[in-house]
Amino acid sequence: MKVWIDDTLCTGDGLCIQDVPRVFDWGDDDLAYVKGESGILGARDLATVDPEFEDRVVDAAIRCPGQCIFIEDHEEIPYTPESEGTRPRVR
C-alpha cells in the first residue's frame, strides 16, 4: 500500500501524526507529510506503508478532517462523498 498527502487540503490538525507517527510527520510549514526511508517526503510524494501500519493509515485517512490522505494500491472500496467518510480516498 502507498499513501500520500495533498498539502492543499491538509488542515494541520495532526491527527494522522498522533495515530501513525511512523508514517506521518510535521513539515516545516506545520502541515502533515508522509515519511519515507530518507525522512519527510515532499508534497504528494508516495510513501510505501509497512503492512504492520496499513490498518492504522486507513483509520487515519478516515478520521482526517481535511480528507487529504490518499491511499493507493489497497483493496478498500474507493472513497466517494456518498460514503460520508466511511472509507479513505483510494486511487
C-alpha positions in Angstrom: 0.0 0.0 0.0 1.2 3.5 -0.7 0.0 6.8 0.8 0.4 10.5 0.1 -1.0 13.8 1.4 -2.5 16.6 -0.6 -0.9 19.6 1.2 -3.5 21.9 -0.3 -6.2 20.1 1.7 -4.3 19.5 5.0 -5.7 21.5 7.9 -2.7 20.9 10.2 -4.7 19.1 12.9 -2.1 16.4 13.2 -4.4 13.5 13.9 -2.6 11.4 11.4 0.7 12.1 13.2 -0.8 11.2 16.5 -2.3 8.0 15.0 0.7 6.8 13.0 3.9 8.7 13.8 5.9 6.1 11.9 4.2 7.1 8.6 3.3 10.8 9.1 5.2 13.8 10.5 5.2 17.6 10.6 6.7 19.6 7.7 8.4 22.9 8.1 5.1 24.6 7.1 3.2 23.0 10.1 1.3 20.6 7.7 1.4 16.8 7.8 3.5 14.9 5.3 4.3 11.2 4.8 7.7 9.8 5.7 9.9 7.7 3.6 13.1 5.9 4.3 15.1 9.1 4.0 12.7 11.3 6.1 9.8 13.5 5.3 8.8 13.4 1.7 7.6 16.3 -0.5 4.0 17.2 -1.1 2.2 14.5 -3.0 5.1 12.1 -2.9 4.2 8.5 -2.4 5.4 6.6 0.7 5.2 2.8 0.9 3.4 1.7 4.1 4.7 -1.2 6.1 2.0 -3.8 6.3 2.1 -3.5 10.1 0.7 0.0 9.8 -1.8 -0.3 6.9 -4.9 -0.5 9.1 -3.9 2.4 11.1 -3.2 4.5 8.0 -6.6 3.7 6.7 -8.1 4.7 10.0 -6.1 8.0 9.9 -7.4 8.7 6.4 -11.0 8.2 7.6 -10.5 10.5 10.6 -8.7 13.2 8.7 -10.7 16.5 8.9 -9.2 17.8 5.7 -9.7 14.5 3.8 -6.2 15.0 2.5 -4.8 11.5 2.9 -4.9 9.4 -0.3 -4.2 5.7 -0.4 -3.1 3.7 -3.5 -2.8 0.0 -4.2 -5.2 -1.0 -1.5 -8.2 -3.4 -1.5 -10.6 -0.9 0.0 -13.6 0.3 -1.9 -12.9 3.8 -3.4 -13.9 6.8 -1.2 -16.9 8.7 -2.5 -18.7 11.7 -1.0 -21.8 9.5 -0.7 -19.8 7.2 1.7 -19.8 10.0 4.3 -16.3 9.5 5.3 -16.6 5.8 6.0 -13.7 5.0 3.6 -10.5 6.7 2.8 -9.8 8.2 -0.6 -8.3 5.5 -2.7 -6.8 5.9 -6.2 
